[in-house]
Amino acid sequence: MGRHLPGATVVPNMITGMTDAKDFDRMGIMCYGFSPVEIAPDQQFYELYHAPNERVSVKGLEAGSRWLYDVVEGFCT
């Protein structure tokens, strides 16, 4: 993340919910979650996350998509 946002603070976050990770784990495949999104300092992310009017900014989604692509590309090369 430092490559994209020098000086930014990256923090872990537990997202509760259902994933397929438990099924992959049974097959011996280790899974990690990574759901990047750029959040403006004044954005009320947790008030919108899984809310009736759930949304993130287009800019945040586009940035997160680029970052996730870079991670997957790095693992695959």
N, CA, C and O of each residue as an XYZ file, in Angstrom:
308
protein
N       0.819     -1.186      0.000
C       0.000      0.000      0.000
C       0.862      1.248      0.000
O       0.458      2.295     -0.506
N       2.053      1.129      0.572
C       2.948      2.272      0.589
C       3.320      2.752     -0.808
O       3.644      3.925     -0.997
N       3.276      1.860     -1.779
C       3.570      2.245     -3.160
C       2.484      3.174     -3.710
O       2.771      4.061     -4.514
N       1.255      2.971     -3.280
C       0.135      3.762     -3.788
C      -0.186      4.980     -2.919
O      -0.569      6.034     -3.425
N      -0.025      4.818     -1.609
C      -0.364      5.893     -0.671
C       0.764      6.069      0.335
O       0.624      5.674      1.493
N       1.879      6.654     -0.086
C       2.997      6.825      0.837
C       2.550      7.557      2.107
O       1.874      8.583      2.042
N       2.938      7.015      3.247
C       2.609      7.632      4.521
C       1.243      7.263      5.074
O       0.899      7.653      6.189
N       0.463      6.514      4.304
C      -0.869      6.125      4.784
C      -0.749      5.079      5.879
O       0.219      4.319      5.924
N      -1.724      5.046      6.746
C      -1.780      4.042      7.795
C      -2.711      2.923      7.345
O      -3.867      3.173      7.005
N      -2.217      1.706      7.343
C      -3.015      0.540      6.986
C      -3.361     -0.182      8.279
O      -2.478     -0.480      9.083
N      -4.632     -0.461      8.479
C      -5.062     -1.115      9.714
C      -5.850     -2.381      9.385
O      -6.584     -2.418      8.398
N      -5.698     -3.408     10.203
C      -6.495     -4.619      9.998
C      -7.941     -4.358     10.406
O      -8.221     -3.511     11.254
N      -8.823     -5.080      9.802
C     -10.242     -4.924     10.107
C     -10.902     -6.289     10.010
O     -10.714     -6.999      9.023
N     -11.656     -6.655     11.002
C     -12.389     -7.923     10.981
C     -13.760     -7.674     10.380
O     -14.542     -6.875     10.894
N     -14.039     -8.363      9.295
C     -15.347     -8.262      8.669
C     -16.057     -9.576      8.923
O     -15.645    -10.623      8.424
N     -17.112     -9.518      9.690
C     -17.856    -10.748      9.975
C     -18.783    -11.040      8.813
O     -19.313    -10.132      8.172
N     -18.963    -12.278      8.563
C     -19.844    -12.671      7.468
C     -19.387    -13.988      6.881
O     -18.408    -14.575      7.344
N     -20.062    -14.436      5.907
C     -19.816    -15.738      5.295
C     -18.821    -15.607      4.142
O     -18.933    -14.703      3.315
N     -17.864    -16.505      4.099
C     -16.948    -16.598      2.956
C     -16.771    -18.064      2.599
O     -17.233    -18.947      3.321
N     -16.112    -18.316      1.503
C     -15.781    -19.686      1.104
C     -14.454    -20.139      1.698
O     -14.010    -21.255      1.428
N     -13.814    -19.293      2.504
C     -12.489    -19.608      3.026
C     -12.477    -20.912      3.815
O     -11.507    -21.666      3.734
N     -13.525    -21.193      4.570
C     -13.555    -22.427      5.370
C     -13.513    -23.664      4.476
O     -12.916    -24.676      4.843
N     -14.142    -23.586      3.311
C     -14.126    -24.719      2.389
C     -12.744    -24.913      1.771
O     -12.290    -26.046      1.604
N     -12.085    -23.829      1.437
C     -10.732    -23.923      0.902
C      -9.766    -24.419      1.976
O      -8.841    -25.176      1.680
N      -9.980    -23.995      3.218
C      -9.125    -24.432      4.321
C      -9.170    -25.945      4.478
O      -8.140    -26.570      4.728
N     -10.326    -26.530      4.336
C     -10.467    -28.000      4.428
C      -9.641    -28.718      3.363
O      -9.247    -29.870      3.547
N      -9.381    -28.033      2.252
C      -8.570    -28.621      1.180
C      -7.097    -28.261      1.325
O      -6.281    -28.602      0.468
N      -6.756    -27.565      2.420
C      -5.368    -27.198      2.659
C      -4.933    -25.927      1.964
O      -3.738    -25.647      1.875
N      -5.887    -25.152      1.470
C      -5.572    -23.903      0.779
C      -5.753    -22.751      1.766
O      -6.860    -22.519      2.252
N      -4.678    -22.033      2.063
C      -4.739    -20.914      2.992
C      -5.361    -19.699      2.298
O      -5.017    -19.385      1.158
N      -6.259    -19.034      2.978
C      -6.941    -17.867      2.412
C      -6.722    -16.645      3.285
O      -6.677    -16.739      4.512
N      -6.590    -15.519      2.648
C      -6.499    -14.241      3.333
C      -7.489    -13.291      2.686
O      -7.681    -13.324      1.470
N      -8.106    -12.462      3.472
C      -9.018    -11.466      2.932
C      -8.286    -10.158      2.687
O      -7.431     -9.759      3.478
N      -8.617     -9.506      1.609
C      -8.052     -8.195      1.307
C      -9.107     -7.451      0.509
O      -9.351     -7.770     -0.654
N      -9.718     -6.480      1.116
C     -10.791     -5.721      0.475
C     -10.465     -4.236      0.520
O     -11.059     -3.488      1.296
N      -9.526     -3.813     -0.308
C      -9.089     -2.421     -0.221
C     -10.117     -1.456     -0.803
O     -10.796     -1.754     -1.786
N     -10.206     -0.318     -0.181
C     -11.013      0.790     -0.693
C     -10.402      2.068     -0.136
O     -10.019      2.127      1.033
N     -10.316      3.080     -0.973
C      -9.799      4.365     -0.506
C     -10.935      5.133      0.157
O     -11.992      5.346     -0.437
N     -10.697      5.544      1.398
C     -11.714      6.251      2.166
C     -11.190      7.643      2.502
O     -10.119      7.786      3.091
N     -11.940      8.650      2.130
C     -11.563     10.029      2.463
C     -11.653     10.219      3.975
O     -12.504      9.611      4.625
N     -10.782     11.059      4.541
C     -10.802     11.256      5.996
C     -12.161     11.675      6.550
O     -12.488     11.347      7.690
N     -12.940     12.381      5.774
C     -14.243     12.835      6.271
C     -15.393     11.905      5.899
O     -16.546     12.196      6.218
N     -15.099     10.786      5.229
C     -16.135      9.849      4.804
C     -16.582      8.995      5.986
O     -15.746      8.458      6.713
N     -17.871      8.867      6.177
C     -18.441      8.080      7.270
C     -18.634      6.631      6.816
O     -19.762      6.163      6.660
N     -17.517      5.932      6.608
C     -17.551      4.596      6.017
C     -18.414      3.628      6.817
O     -19.257      2.937      6.244
N     -18.218      3.567      8.124
C     -18.933      2.571      8.921
C     -20.419      2.867      9.050
O     -21.190      1.976      9.409
N     -20.833      4.069      8.773
C     -22.262      4.371      8.753
C     -22.912      3.906      7.454
O     -24.131      3.747      7.386
N     -22.098      3.689      6.426
C     -22.621      3.273      5.126
C     -22.415      1.792      4.845
O     -23.127      1.211      4.027
N     -21.449      1.178      5.516
C     -21.097     -0.212      5.256
C     -22.214     -1.127      5.753
O     -22.540     -1.109      6.940
N     -22.785     -1.899      4.893
C     -23.912     -2.803      5.175
C     -25.118     -2.065      5.746
O     -25.898     -2.636      6.509
N     -25.265     -0.828      5.383
C     -26.427     -0.043      5.781
C     -27.489     -0.158      4.682
O     -27.188     -0.631      3.586
N     -28.714      0.265      4.957
C     -29.754      0.199      3.919
C     -29.364      0.940      2.639
O     -29.797      0.570      1.548
N     -28.546      1.982      2.776
C     -28.092      2.755      1.625
C     -26.584      2.545      1.449
O     -25.822      3.504      1.326
N     -26.173      1.285      1.439
C     -24.745      0.951      1.405
C     -24.089      1.480      0.136
O     -24.632      1.349     -0.961
N     -22.907      2.081      0.304
C     -22.184      2.588     -0.867
C     -20.766      2.986     -0.483
O     -20.470      3.239      0.685
N     -19.917      3.034     -1.464
C     -18.596      3.630     -1.353
C     -18.459      4.556     -2.553
O     -19.218      4.458     -3.517
N     -17.492      5.446     -2.485
C     -17.323      6.373     -3.599
C     -16.751      5.634     -4.810
O     -16.071      4.617     -4.670
N     -17.038      6.159     -5.987
C     -16.480      5.579     -7.221
C     -14.963      5.664     -7.170
O     -14.274      4.714     -7.540
N     -14.442      6.792     -6.715
C     -12.987      6.958     -6.594
C     -12.403      5.891     -5.667
O     -11.363      5.305     -5.970
N     -13.070      5.639     -4.541
C     -12.588      4.631     -3.595
C     -12.610      3.237     -4.179
O     -11.679      2.459     -3.970
N     -13.672      2.911     -4.914
C     -13.782      1.596     -5.551
C     -12.736      1.419     -6.646
O     -12.118      0.360     -6.752
N     -12.537      2.454     -7.459
C     -11.531      2.374     -8.523
C     -10.133      2.185     -7.935
O      -9.355      1.374     -8.437
N      -9.813      2.925     -6.881
C      -8.500      2.797     -6.253
C      -8.338      1.396     -5.672
O      -7.310      0.752     -5.880
N      -9.339      0.929     -4.954
C      -9.266     -0.405     -4.365
C      -9.112     -1.494     -5.408
O      -8.394     -2.469     -5.186
N      -9.772     -1.342     -6.531
C      -9.655     -2.325     -7.616
C      -8.234     -2.369     -8.169
O      -7.706     -3.446     -8.448
N      -7.618     -1.205     -8.326
C      -6.223     -1.161     -8.807
C      -5.289     -1.834     -7.801
O      -4.405     -2.603     -8.177
N      -5.499     -1.534     -6.516
C      -4.629     -2.103     -5.479
C      -4.785     -3.618     -5.413
O      -3.793     -4.337     -5.292
N      -6.019     -4.106     -5.490
C      -6.252     -5.547     -5.453
C      -5.631     -6.218     -6.675
O      -5.036     -7.289     -6.560
N      -5.766     -5.599     -7.835
C      -5.147     -6.126     -9.053
C      -3.637     -6.256     -8.863
O      -3.052     -7.278     -9.223
N      -3.006     -5.229     -8.303
C      -1.556     -5.273     -8.077
C      -1.157     -6.418     -7.152
O      -0.136     -7.068     -7.375
N      -1.953     -6.668     -6.118
C      -1.646     -7.770     -5.197
C      -1.756     -9.117     -5.920
O      -0.864     -9.957     -5.806
N      -2.830     -9.317     -6.649
C      -3.010    -10.585     -7.372
C      -1.926    -10.758     -8.424
O      -1.363    -11.843     -8.571
N      -1.633     -9.689     -9.155
C      -0.572     -9.757    -10.172
C       0.774    -10.111     -9.525
O       1.547    -10.894    -10.076
N       1.039     -9.534     -8.366
C       2.296     -9.835     -7.660
C       2.402    -11.284     -7.244
O       3.479    -11.875     -7.318
N       1.291    -11.867     -6.806
C       1.300    -13.279     -6.421
C       1.455    -14.190     -7.630
O       2.029    -15.274     -7.532
N       0.938    -13.740     -8.772
C       0.936    -14.594     -9.963
C       2.223    -14.492    -10.797
O       2.428    -15.288    -11.714
N       3.075    -13.532    -10.490
C       4.299    -13.389    -11.292
C       5.500    -13.867    -10.535
O       6.615    -13.823    -11.053
